[in-house]
Amino acid sequence: MFTTSYLNLYGKSVAQRQAGIEGTSSLASEEEFLFFTLFRLKAGFTYDLLGLGCGIDAANAKRNQELGLRVLEQSLAIAGCLPKREFKDAAEFAEYLKNEKTLIFDGTEQRTQRPSDEGAQKENYSGKKNAPPPKP
């Protein structure tokens, strides 16, 4: 499905698209492209580290990841495995989830209003520190 989606989006295989580029590519097939995309999602590396591990620079690692995600999203949509992301209202959302027994929400990155009370601020302190001052 990934290969089919890649061909639908770009009109050529990975090998055909790479043929016009000088040098050698570290992603020579759709299978390698899919592995690269899934590996980045699983490992969570920065683009610098991902590029280092795959033999490409960070800018190309980012570009390849974006392309891979586009192909993966189309593949999942064709397979009927892509979750719905937009709902017109709460009733439509409830209908979509009516057969689900358990829902898990990840709220770790939700913004919160900083409390004005100093005690409450300390209670919600993230632990992040400012950059150290430059050395003289």
N, C-alpha and C positions, 0 to 999 in steps of 0.2 A: 504494500500500500504506500509505503514511503517513496519507493521508486516511481510508482505511478503518479503520485502527487507532485514529486519533483519534476517529472516530465510535463505534467499539466501546467505547472507554474512557469517553468523556464524554457520549455520547448526543446530542450536538449538534455542529454545525460550529463552527469558530473564530468565524466571523461571528455566528452565533446566540448564542454565549456572550458575545461582546463587546457585543452589542446592549443588554444590561442594565447596562452599566458607563458611568458618566458620563465624558465626555471622549473623546478619540480614542485608539485603540490603534495602536501601531507594528507590531503583528503582526495583520494583518487577514485572513489566509488560512492554510490548512494549508501551502501552498507557502512562504510567508514564515516560518512557524513552523519548518519543516524547515530552511530556509536558516539561520535564527538558531541552531538547535541545532548544525548541522554547522559553521557558522562559529566558534562558541565552541570546539568540539572541535579544530578545525584551528588557530585563532589562539592559543588558550590565554590569552586576556585575563583579567584579574581582572573581577569583576562590575561594579566601578566603571567601568572602561574600556569594557566591553561595553555597559553601560547608556548611557554617554555617547555611544557611536557609534550606538546604536539609538534614542536619545531616551527612555529610561526610566531609573528610578532603580535602584540596585544591588540592592535587595531584590526588585524585580520581575524583574530580569535573572536572578537566582538562581532564583526561583520558575519562570519560564518555561523556564529550562534544565532544571530537574528534571522538569517536565512533558514537555518535548520528548524528554528521554532515555527516559522511561517509554514514550512513544509509539514512539520509534525502536526500543527493545528489543523491543516487541511486534511491530513490522513485520518486524524481522530474524528473529524466532522463527517467524512465519508463513511467511516466505520460505525457512526452513530454513538461514539464513546465520548464525545466532547460535551461537558456539562453546559447547561444553559447559563449564560452570564448576565442577562438583562431581563427584568420583569417590569411590566407596566404598572403593577401595584402589588400590595401585600397579599391580596386574594390570589393572584396568579402565582406568587411565590409559594403560598401555602398549598395550592393545588399541585404544584410541581413536586413538593416534598411530602405529600400526604402518605405515601407508602414507606417512607423512611422511618425506622425505629429510633435511630441514634443520629444526632447531628453534632459535629465537632467544629467549633469556631476558633480560629487562631487570632487572638486579639493582642498578641505580644507587641505589635508595632503601632498600636492605636495612640493617637495624640491625646494628651491630657492638658487641661488648663493648669498653669503653674499657680499653686496657692499663694496668696499674699501673706499668710501667716508663716513665720519662720519655722515654727515647730512642724507644721504640715509639710513645708518644703523639705526639711530634713528627712521626714518619713518617706517622701517620694523621690529622694535623691537617686539619680541613675548610676552614680559611681564613675561617670566619665569625668575626666580632668581636662583642663585647658592645656594647650601646648606649653612646654617648658619655655622660659624666657631664653632668648638667644645668648650665646656665650660672648663675653666681651672680647 
